[in-house]
Amino acid sequence: MYTYQKQNLYYAQVLPGIEEELTRELSWLGAEVIKTEFGILTFTTDKAGLYRINLRSRLATRILAPLISFRCPDADKLYRATRTMEWRDFLRPTGSFAIVANVSETEAFNNSHFAALKLKDAICDYFRARTGVRPDVDKKAPDVIFHLHIRKGRASISVDTSGGSLHRRGYRTQGVEAPMQETLAAAILSMTEWDLETPLVDPMCGSGTILSEAHMFACGIPAGYLRKHFGLSRLPNFNKKLWEAERQKATRRIQPPEEGLIMGSDICKNTVASAWENMSNLPGGDQVPIIAKDFRKLEIQEESLIVCNPPYGIRLGREEDMKQFYKEFGDFLKNECKGSTAFIYFGNRELIGSLGLKAEWKRPLMNGGLDGRLCKYNLY
Ligand SMILES: C[S@@+](CC[C@H](N)C(=O)[O-])C[C@H]1O[C@@H](n2cnc3c(N)ncnc32)[C@H](O)[C@@H]1O
């Protein structure tokens, strides 16, 4: 029996800064979080809980199921300990796999790539000895993803029950420059404590990530609704009936969108077309109005919830005077959005001051490697 089977134990990976929100979400989905460390939440749940979390968590990046852990002073031990594992429990000899390795504070391994190669050799040699064929390594769309973690001379191996990052919801078929990560947009929405009655507006919606996440949340569309593949289907004792039951329970809650609840706009016509296409991949998403307009010309309904991430120069790389842009956006919020609340995500925190508004709070949040800040403004 593997560790996750013996102890009903799993690891949830999460973006730094949203551990608290994920703890709440996991409890709500029926799990018990027992430890939070280095962006990993260790939790327990039963099989139905594992399926539910993979289908419905909006905040987790991936859910790992631990298989074994052992003392691993060097590469030879890593090979010997893993060569004898029952890899057929997860993989067909003609299937494909990928390894994500992470090594720290272990002298014998000076890089993660070397550790990953050793594990790959062990897996391939295991299959070759038993079947004469070996599975392929496929980094793009493998059947199974194994995680190898070596720290202070101790190795642990897990299998990715999500089958790749859960931020890939499947609705973003049209990309634009500098999109926000889906799990980050979901986390920001959870920080807004949206009551699902106040109209939500994203006046610089880009590819529509915030709008899509808001729409999924408001209509009860599970985060994994469009995902085709989940790694958990490769686990030994995968229960198809239970999986289908959890899927049905999750989709039974879907409701049509409420008119006027969510609105989006962007200055760029092509971007608006992409946002609309992305939204249209979701049930009822084509009913959310998205228009091409400069924010300076928008009329915002009183007492709205404004959520957006304006351009921040680093990625968009335009010659525009960002400080002036932010000043004008601040003036717009102050003068045209009275009575509303705004949550603005700054990819470049040096621009916060240019908005000219006093934030009620600021929270550090990473987006694709950028050390950004989410600021809350009450617009009296
Ligand atoms: C960082 S991107 C937003 C990304 C978006 N959250 C997503 O996930 O795709 C900023 C957006 O602001 C838009 N924008 C720039 N100037 C604008 C203006 N004056 N009025 C409205 N939108 C503007 C850009 O076209 C761009 O799509």
The ligand as an SDF file (V2000), in Angstrom:
LIG
                    3D

 27 29  0  0  0  0  0  0  0  0999 V2000
   -2.5490   43.1040  -17.7320 C   0  0  0  0  0  0  0  0  0  0  0  0
   -3.7700   43.1170  -18.9570 S   0  0  0  0  0  0  0  0  0  0  0  0
   -5.1570   42.3630  -18.1810 C   0  0  0  0  0  0  0  0  0  0  0  0
   -5.0430   40.8830  -18.2300 C   0  0  0  0  0  0  0  0  0  0  0  0
   -6.3130   40.1700  -17.8610 C   0  0  0  0  0  0  0  0  0  0  0  0
   -6.6010   40.2320  -16.4480 N   0  0  0  0  0  0  0  0  0  0  0  0
   -6.2260   38.7190  -18.3120 C   0  0  0  0  0  0  0  0  0  0  0  0
   -6.2480   37.8210  -17.4790 O   0  0  0  0  0  0  0  0  0  0  0  0
   -6.0740   38.4740  -19.5150 O   0  0  0  0  0  0  0  0  0  0  0  0
   -4.2750   44.7880  -19.0420 C   0  0  0  0  0  0  0  0  0  0  0  0
   -5.3260   45.1030  -20.0750 C   0  0  0  0  0  0  0  0  0  0  0  0
   -5.6430   46.4860  -19.9840 O   0  0  0  0  0  0  0  0  0  0  0  0
   -6.0580   46.9150  -21.2720 C   0  0  0  0  0  0  0  0  0  0  0  0
   -6.0020   48.3950  -21.3350 N   0  0  0  0  0  0  0  0  0  0  0  0
   -4.9090   49.1840  -21.4970 C   0  0  0  0  0  0  0  0  0  0  0  0
   -5.2860   50.4800  -21.4940 N   0  0  0  0  0  0  0  0  0  0  0  0
   -6.6190   50.5120  -21.3330 C   0  0  0  0  0  0  0  0  0  0  0  0
   -7.5950   51.5530  -21.2470 C   0  0  0  0  0  0  0  0  0  0  0  0
   -7.2370   52.8340  -21.3370 N   0  0  0  0  0  0  0  0  0  0  0  0
   -8.8850   51.2150  -21.0680 N   0  0  0  0  0  0  0  0  0  0  0  0
   -9.2680   49.9170  -20.9900 C   0  0  0  0  0  0  0  0  0  0  0  0
   -8.3860   48.8750  -21.0800 N   0  0  0  0  0  0  0  0  0  0  0  0
   -7.0890   49.1790  -21.2270 C   0  0  0  0  0  0  0  0  0  0  0  0
   -5.0930   46.1970  -22.2140 C   0  0  0  0  0  0  0  0  0  0  0  0
   -5.6380   46.1320  -23.5240 O   0  0  0  0  0  0  0  0  0  0  0  0
   -4.9230   44.8390  -21.5250 C   0  0  0  0  0  0  0  0  0  0  0  0
   -5.7810   43.8880  -22.0990 O   0  0  0  0  0  0  0  0  0  0  0  0
  1  2  1  0
  2  3  1  0
  2 10  1  0
  3  4  1  0
  4  5  1  0
  5  6  1  0
  5  7  1  0
  7  8  2  0
  7  9  1  0
 10 11  1  0
 11 12  1  0
 11 26  1  0
 12 13  1  0
 13 14  1  0
 13 24  1  0
 14 15  1  0
 14 23  1  0
 15 16  2  0
 16 17  1  0
 17 18  1  0
 17 23  2  0
 18 19  1  0
 18 20  2  0
 20 21  1  0
 21 22  2  0
 22 23  1  0
 24 25  1  0
 24 26  1  0
 26 27  1  0
M  CHG  2   2   1   9  -1
M  END
$$$$
